[in-house]
Each structure stands twice: as C-alpha cells, then as structure tokens.
C-alpha cells in the first residue's frame, strides 16, 4: 500500500478529532461519518449495510491497518493502468478477500445478524437513518479514490471515499466528473469483518493501490 495514502487516511482521522478547544459533552470526534463527506450504504436499499456507526469504527482502526495481500480484497475491474473513457461511467469491482477466520457463521451469529437486519429495516422506515448504534455483522469494504499526483504543497487529495458491504461501486455523474477532473487517480480497497458493529477481522489492505487515467468529456 502506498505509504502516503496511509498517512493521508490517518491525517483525516486526526482532523476529525478534538480541535484544541474545551470539548463539549456532545462533541462528535468523527463528524465526517455523518455529515455526508463519505458515501455510505443507503439504509433504504441496503439494510444492515455500512452506516455511520461502522464508519466511526473504521476511522478508529486506521492506525492499525495491516498490509496483507493474502487477506486483503483486490480490485478486479477496471484493470490496473487502464484508460477509462468518459462514457460509460466505469464500474469498480473487487474480490471479497479473507477477512474473517470464521467463514461459516454459527447459529447464534446468524440469528443476531437477522435481528440486526430486521431492526435496521424498521429504523430505515422512520428517517432513513440507522445511527442508533453499531450493528453491522459481516464483511465490509472502504474504497478510497485519491488524486494520482501530489498537490503543490506535497499533499495527496482524497477525491472520494466509499464505505459499503457490496463488492462493486459505480460513481454518480457528479462523482465521476470530480474523478475526471483529476485526470489520473489511484484507488485503494480496505477490507474488514464486523461482528455486532465492531471490527473483528482486519482492517486489511493490499500492498499497492491501482492507478487509472480518466478521459475528459
């Protein structure tokens, strides 16, 4: 995995923490997980998916990311180094990885997961939010799109971060336009296994990100 990407991830996590002022009782140390900065699973279409509570758990785990090609998910499409046309919008897919030693859930895990899905579905029917507490059980992934080159100050711009339980993602028109503006992008996939809203396996990452060139309109 590109070392500058891990530094960028950690910097974002730290930036979401305390700002030096006296903390108020209700201060959220990871506001980016709830303010729309990241793309999370839509609870109305993916009940039991990657919600803001799971996002917070990932943010906490960033300093412990493990580079392990044998366990990490890997991008399948597009192919590394590909020139992606302006249209149609590319669909990014990745392998599941080996995120948990326990690949076959026990009866109690399946029951708990089923109850979590049912509760999430009920919560989604209210306000479309499932922020009542961590509940995700299963494999989950974080896709990070970075600019392919450093900015004038030497930093690497993060263009998009997708958090999902799916193994594919197609950017929206607006997201694709933002990626196109960068010209060259690097994409990294992080995999982890959740049990009851807590990360029980991972986070795992491949040794290298994938680079792509995007054609302009």
WOTA-V195854 format. One record per pair of residues at least 12 apart in sequence whose C-alpha atoms are under 6 Angstrom apart, sorted by the first residue. I is the first residue (numbers start at 0). J is the second residue. D is the distance in Angstrom with one decimal. If there is no record, write none. Layout:
i:I j:J d:D
i:I j:J d:D
//
This chain:
i:0 j:205 d:5.7
i:0 j:206 d:3.7
i:0 j:207 d:3.9
i:0 j:208 d:5.9
i:1 j:207 d:5.7
i:12 j:58 d:5.8
i:15 j:28 d:5.7
i:15 j:29 d:5.0
i:16 j:28 d:4.5
i:32 j:51 d:5.1
i:32 j:54 d:5.8
i:33 j:51 d:5.9
i:37 j:160 d:5.4
i:38 j:161 d:4.7
i:39 j:162 d:5.0
i:40 j:163 d:5.5
i:42 j:123 d:5.7
i:43 j:123 d:5.7
i:46 j:116 d:5.9
i:46 j:119 d:5.7
i:46 j:120 d:5.6
i:47 j:116 d:4.9
i:47 j:119 d:5.8
i:47 j:135 d:5.9
i:48 j:164 d:5.8
i:49 j:163 d:5.0
i:49 j:164 d:6.0
i:52 j:133 d:5.1
i:64 j:202 d:5.0
i:64 j:203 d:5.9
i:65 j:203 d:4.9
i:66 j:203 d:5.8
i:66 j:204 d:4.8
i:66 j:205 d:5.6
i:66 j:206 d:5.7
i:67 j:204 d:6.0
i:67 j:205 d:5.8
i:68 j:205 d:4.8
i:70 j:96 d:5.2
i:70 j:97 d:4.5
i:71 j:96 d:4.9
i:71 j:190 d:5.9
i:71 j:203 d:4.8
i:71 j:204 d:4.9
i:71 j:205 d:5.5
i:72 j:94 d:5.1
i:72 j:95 d:5.3
i:72 j:96 d:4.1
i:72 j:190 d:5.9
i:73 j:93 d:5.3
i:73 j:94 d:5.3
i:74 j:92 d:5.9
i:74 j:93 d:4.1
i:75 j:92 d:5.5
i:75 j:93 d:4.8
i:76 j:91 d:5.5
i:76 j:92 d:5.2
i:79 j:209 d:5.6
i:80 j:210 d:5.4
i:80 j:211 d:5.0
i:81 j:211 d:5.4
i:82 j:212 d:4.8
i:82 j:213 d:5.9
i:83 j:213 d:4.8
i:84 j:214 d:5.1
i:85 j:214 d:5.2
i:85 j:215 d:5.8
i:85 j:216 d:5.4
i:90 j:168 d:5.8
i:90 j:169 d:4.5
i:91 j:167 d:5.5
i:91 j:168 d:5.2
i:92 j:166 d:5.7
i:92 j:167 d:4.2
i:93 j:166 d:5.5
i:98 j:191 d:5.5
i:98 j:192 d:5.5
i:98 j:200 d:5.5
i:99 j:192 d:5.9
i:99 j:200 d:5.2
i:133 j:196 d:4.2
i:134 j:195 d:4.8
i:134 j:196 d:4.2
i:135 j:195 d:5.6
i:135 j:196 d:4.5
i:136 j:193 d:4.8
i:136 j:194 d:4.4
i:136 j:195 d:5.3
i:137 j:192 d:5.5
i:137 j:193 d:5.2
i:138 j:191 d:5.8
i:138 j:192 d:4.3
i:139 j:163 d:5.8
i:139 j:164 d:4.3
i:139 j:190 d:5.9
i:139 j:191 d:5.5
i:140 j:162 d:5.8
i:140 j:163 d:5.4
i:140 j:164 d:6.0
i:140 j:189 d:5.5
i:140 j:190 d:4.6
i:141 j:161 d:5.5
i:141 j:162 d:4.5
i:141 j:188 d:5.7
i:141 j:189 d:5.0
i:142 j:160 d:5.7
i:142 j:161 d:4.9
i:142 j:187 d:5.8
i:142 j:188 d:4.6
i:143 j:160 d:4.6
i:143 j:186 d:5.6
i:143 j:187 d:5.3
i:144 j:158 d:5.5
i:144 j:159 d:5.0
i:144 j:185 d:5.8
i:144 j:186 d:4.7
i:145 j:157 d:4.4
i:145 j:158 d:5.3
i:145 j:184 d:5.6
i:145 j:185 d:5.1
i:146 j:181 d:5.8
i:146 j:184 d:4.6
i:147 j:183 d:4.9
i:147 j:184 d:4.3
i:147 j:185 d:5.3
i:179 j:213 d:5.4
i:182 j:212 d:5.8
i:182 j:213 d:5.2
i:183 j:211 d:5.7
i:183 j:212 d:4.4
i:184 j:210 d:5.6
i:184 j:211 d:5.4
i:185 j:209 d:5.3
i:185 j:210 d:4.3
i:186 j:208 d:5.5
i:186 j:209 d:5.1
i:187 j:208 d:4.7
i:189 j:203 d:5.7
i:189 j:204 d:4.9
i:190 j:202 d:5.6
i:190 j:203 d:5.2
//
